[in-house]
């Protein structure tokens, strides 16, 4: 599935931010360099962004910047894994995962979990909610990710779901370009875990609107 993009011009108009603000956030590492995608257009070159990721990130920054400095925001988004001990029910209450994601994860995560476990359910939950995978497929992925010995791979690697002769299996890899599967294995889904981690951390930022509603 090809990633949907949004142009820089459309982004600035949609969110009411200036060119200078956008590039200040880039300098502060609030927006990753790799999200700035150059594409040829009839008039020359234009900058585009992964639509869902950039819209989510801009909303998080705008909602948090009055309570948190840009430097502190950058530390949250790009620092080490956040220390946490959280249950699936708490993730649902914080609107970080859906009820469907909780149902898929409950057989494999039975109590409070750490950052990596929460990231696992969050990343797979996004795919469930988008309709890209079934609950059974989600369970296959969560089971494999929850059992992964190299926890950092859950933050820095690529997670893939394959199907072969009706059987699904999950692979967690460091470099997708070096993986070669036999032709009978169909790639069903691929998740960039750094991007999922960025979206997950954005959800951890204080949200001014939510605090005012409480």
WORA-V465664 format. One line per field, one symbol per residue. phi: phi as a letter, one per 30 degrees, with the letter a starting at -180 (. if undefined). burial: I if it has 16 or more other C-alpha atoms within 10 Angstrom, else O. Layout:
# WORA-V465664
phi->???
burial->???
This chain:
# WORA-V465664
phi->.dddcbdeedddddcicceddeddddddidbdedddcdbdbedkbbcbbdeddddddddddddcddcbdddddddddbddeddabbcdddddddicbcdddddddedcbcbebceddddeddddddddddidbddddddeddddddcdddddddcccbcbccbbhiccbcbcbdbddccbcdddccdcabbddeddddddddddddcedddddd
burial->OOOOIIIIOOIOOOOOOOOOOIOOIOOOIIIOOOIIOOOOOOOOOOIIIIIOIIOOIIOIIOIIIOOOOIOOIIOIIIOOIOOOOOIIIOIIOOOIIIIOIIOIIOOIIOOOIOIIIIIIIIIIIIIIOOOOIOIOIIIIIIIIIIOOOOOOIIIIIIIIIIIOOOOIIIOIIIOOOOOOOOOOIOIIIIIIIIIIIIIIIIIOIIIOOOOOOO
